[in-house]
C-alpha cells in the first residue's frame, strides 16, 4: 500500500513464445526467467498482492515454486500472440474478489529490474497529476542519426533538422523499456490502455536494468550483466 492505495501487481506469462520457445521458464543465471520478476515483486514495499496470469500449467507450477500467487488460469482466448496487452489485466482484476486502486504490470522479460524500480514507478504514478506511469530509459540510438534509404540507394535523414555532429549537442530521447507500468484502476477502465501520450508520467531507469529479453542473444547479455552485478556485490 502507498498513500492508502491498495496495489495489485500482475505478471503476465503466456505459454506461447515465438522468439525463444518456453522463454518465461528458460533458465537465466540458474533461475527461470519468470522467477526474477516474482522475487523483485516480493521485495516491493508497496505491492499488496502479486498474481500470475498464465494459461500454461508448467509456467504456473514454476511460479508457485517461487512463491507467486496463482488464483486463476488465464482463458485460452486471452493467450494468443495477438491478444491486446491490456486484456489479461482486465481479466485478472475482474477475477479477484478484492478491489484494488492501482494495477502494476510486471513483464517477466525484464529480469534486471529491482524492487526499487517497481516502487519508484508506483510513487511516480501516484505523485503525478496523471495517475499512470511507465518506465523508460535513455535511448542508445538517437533519431537525429537515423536514416531511411531511397530507391536510388542514398541515405535520407529521418528528421529534416541539420544533423548534430556530437552526442553532446543532442537532447536525450527515451524509449519504453517494458519493465514497469503502473496505473490507477479507474483510469485503466476509462482509457483501456497503459500508455497515454502526453498524460503518462515517466519513471527513468538506468540502462543496465532496462534489458527487455526477446532473443537468445538477450539471454546471453543478461547473463553477463548479472555476473557483473554479482561481482560488485561480493
C-alpha positions in Angstrom: 0.0 0.0 0.0 1.1 3.5 -0.8 -0.8 6.7 0.1 -3.6 4.4 1.4 -4.0 2.9 -2.1 -4.2 -0.9 -2.4 -1.9 -2.1 -5.1 -2.1 -5.2 -7.3 0.8 -6.4 -9.4 0.1 -8.7 -12.3 2.8 -10.8 -14.0 1.6 -11.9 -17.5 3.3 -15.1 -18.8 1.5 -17.0 -21.5 2.8 -20.3 -22.7 3.4 -19.4 -26.4 6.6 -17.7 -27.3 7.5 -17.0 -30.9 11.1 -15.7 -30.4 12.5 -18.1 -27.8 10.5 -21.3 -27.0 9.4 -21.6 -23.4 11.1 -18.2 -22.8 9.3 -17.4 -19.5 10.7 -20.5 -17.7 14.1 -20.7 -19.5 16.9 -20.6 -17.0 18.8 -17.3 -16.6 21.7 -17.4 -14.2 20.4 -20.5 -12.6 16.7 -19.4 -12.2 13.7 -19.4 -14.5 13.3 -16.1 -16.2 9.9 -15.7 -14.5 11.5 -16.1 -11.0 13.4 -12.8 -11.3 10.2 -10.8 -11.6 8.4 -12.8 -8.8 11.3 -12.1 -6.4 11.5 -8.4 -7.3 7.8 -8.0 -6.7 8.1 -9.8 -3.4 10.7 -7.3 -2.2 8.4 -4.3 -3.1 7.4 -2.1 -0.1 4.1 -1.2 -1.7 2.6 -4.2 -3.5 -0.3 -5.7 -1.6 -0.7 -8.7 -3.8 1.1 -10.1 -6.8 -0.6 -12.6 -9.1 0.4 -14.5 -12.2 -1.7 -14.5 -15.3 -0.9 -17.6 -17.4 -2.6 -20.2 -19.5 0.3 -22.7 -19.1 0.3 -25.2 -16.3 4.1 -25.6 -16.4 4.6 -21.9 -16.0 2.0 -21.9 -13.2 3.9 -24.6 -11.4 7.2 -22.7 -11.7 5.6 -19.5 -10.4 4.2 -21.3 -7.4 7.5 -22.9 -6.7 9.0 -19.4 -6.3 6.1 -18.2 -4.1 3.9 -16.4 -6.6 0.1 -16.3 -6.1 -1.8 -18.0 -8.9 -5.5 -17.7 -8.2 -6.8 -18.5 -11.7 -5.8 -19.8 -15.1 -5.9 -17.4 -17.9 -8.5 -18.4 -20.6 -7.1 -19.7 -23.8 -8.8 -16.9 -25.9 -6.7 -14.4 -23.9 -3.4 -16.1 -24.5 -2.8 -15.6 -28.2 0.1 -13.7 -29.7 -2.3 -11.1 -31.0 -4.2 -10.7 -27.7 -4.1 -7.0 -26.7 -1.8 -6.5 -23.7 -4.5 -4.8 -21.6 -6.9 -7.7 -21.9 -5.2 -10.1 -19.4 -5.1 -7.2 -16.9 -8.8 -6.6 -17.1 -9.4 -10.4 -16.7 -7.1 -10.5 -13.7 -8.8 -7.5 -12.0 -12.2 -9.0 -12.6 -11.2 -12.5 -11.5 -10.3 -11.4 -8.0 -12.7 -10.8 -5.1 -10.7 -7.8 -3.7 -10.7 -4.3 -5.0 -7.5 -2.5 -5.8 -6.8 1.1 -6.5 -3.6 0.7 -8.6 -2.6 -2.0 -11.1 1.1 -2.6 -11.8 2.1 -4.7 -14.8 5.4 -6.5 -14.4 6.6 -8.4 -17.5 8.8 -11.4 -16.9 11.0 -10.3 -19.8 12.6 -7.6 -17.6 14.6 -9.7 -15.1 17.1 -6.9 -14.2 14.5 -4.6 -12.8 14.7 -4.4 -9.0 12.1 -3.6 -6.2 13.4 0.0 -6.1 12.3 0.4 -9.7 8.8 -1.0 -9.0 8.3 1.2 -6.0 9.7 4.2 -7.8 7.2 3.8 -10.7 4.4 3.4 -8.2 5.4 6.6 -6.4 5.7 8.3 -9.8 2.2 7.2 -10.7 0.6 8.4 -7.5 2.6 11.6 -7.0 2.0 12.8 -10.5 -1.1 14.5 -11.8 -1.7 11.7 -14.3 -2.5 8.5 -12.4 -0.3 6.5 -14.6 3.5 6.0 -15.1 5.7 3.9 -17.3 9.3 3.0 -17.0 11.7 4.3 -19.7 15.4 4.5 -20.3 17.6 6.8 -22.4 17.7 5.6 -26.0 21.1 4.3 -27.1 20.3 5.4 -30.6 19.1 9.0 -31.4 16.6 9.7 -34.1 18.9 12.6 -35.3 21.3 9.9 -36.5 18.7 7.6 -38.2 18.1 7.3 -41.9 16.0 5.6 -44.4 17.3 4.5 -47.8 15.9 6.0 -51.0 15.0 3.9 -54.1 18.3 5.1 -55.6 20.2 3.7 -52.5 21.1 7.0 -50.9 20.6 7.8 -47.2 17.7 10.0 -46.3 17.6 11.6 -42.9 14.8 10.5 -40.6 14.4 14.1 -39.5 14.9 17.2 -41.6 16.9 19.1 -39.0 20.6 19.7 -39.6 22.5 16.7 -38.4 24.2 17.1 -35.0 27.9 16.2 -35.1 28.2 15.0 -31.5 26.1 13.4 -28.8 26.7 16.4 -26.5 24.7 18.5 -28.9 21.6 16.3 -28.6 18.8 16.4 -26.1 18.2 12.8 -24.7 15.3 10.8 -26.0 13.7 8.0 -24.1 12.3 4.6 -25.0 9.8 2.4 -23.1 11.8 -0.4 -21.5 8.9 -2.7 -20.7 9.9 -3.1 -17.0 7.1 -1.4 -15.1 3.7 0.0 -15.9 1.5 1.5 -13.1 -2.0 2.9 -13.5 -5.0 3.5 -11.3 -7.8 1.0 -11.9 -10.2 3.8 -12.6 -8.0 5.3 -15.3 -7.3 1.9 -16.8 -11.1 1.3 -17.1 -11.6 4.7 -18.7 -8.7 4.7 -21.1 -8.3 0.9 -21.8 -4.6 1.3 -22.3 -1.5 1.7 -20.2 0.5 4.4 -22.0 -1.4 7.6 -22.6 0.7 10.1 -24.8 1.2 13.4 -23.0 -0.5 12.0 -19.9 1.8 9.3 -18.6 4.5 10.1 -16.1 8.0 8.8 -17.0 10.0 6.8 -14.5 13.5 6.8 -15.7 15.6 3.6 -15.2 19.3 3.1 -15.9 20.3 1.2 -19.0 21.8 -1.7 -17.0 18.4 -2.6 -15.5 16.4 -1.9 -18.7 17.1 -5.0 -20.8 13.9 -6.5 -22.3 14.6 -10.1 -23.2 13.3 -11.2 -26.6 16.1 -13.3 -28.2 18.8 -15.8 -27.2 21.3 -13.0 -27.6 19.4 -11.0 -24.9 19.7 -14.0 -22.6 23.4 -14.1 -23.1 23.7 -10.4 -22.5 21.6 -10.7 -19.3 23.9 -13.4 -18.0 26.8 -11.1 -18.4 25.1 -8.2 -16.7 24.0 -10.4 -13.8 27.5 -11.8 -13.4 28.9 -8.2 -13.4 26.3 -7.1 -10.9 27.1 -10.0 -8.6 30.8 -9.4 -8.7 30.2 -5.9 -7.4 28.1 -7.1 -4.5 30.6 -9.7 -3.3 
